[in-house]
Amino acid sequence: MSDLMISIKSMLDVFTRYASRDGDPNSLSKPELKELLEKELTGFLDPKDPSQVDQVLKGLDQDKSGTVDFQEYVTMVAVLACMCRDFKPSSKGAAQKKC
């Protein structure tokens, strides 16, 4: 299997693993999204600011369903990938932060 196909399969598997926990395998509820962010994107959330999950959900939930569907999830992954690609070290020779 190619690297790209492995990445696509991984995106599908992660979404399915978390979306299936509340019974609806087609969307991520707020608790499912929070768990996904905490476990799969370690360091993405500030544990001292519980409102961040609400902010992320609001930003992703384009259809205002109160959940994140697969298309909205893919948008988040794509934006994060672009941010990682565009990340530039602050000074010459500085270690680049890994995304």
Steps between C-alpha positions, in 0.01 A plus 500: 500500500635847413581761765205713390257208521633418848439863603145496362426171676637645824274807471200274444595267786551783751166661412315168522665405830388819675168560320371155589523552876169688544308275264502717183791387281444789258592790727709605798311630801663759726635234744629290208668803341659591832638149544630492142677834544649398835624160384582551132615864503683517830582858591232645273276597791588696811378281789442818705246633248195272473333741254745405226305189402190720459701739281638218284153344465346834405771560241467156341122456516410660166148355487423604861403144599685513831732223381795461263428284196767332289530787251546750784760270660691473170500879477661518846767244404574683174533838674732351762710338225530836322599671825770239562630533146515878524663505843832682486759502779530839673874531445765349279622173645210474746347157533176476305202405710356167393135493408 
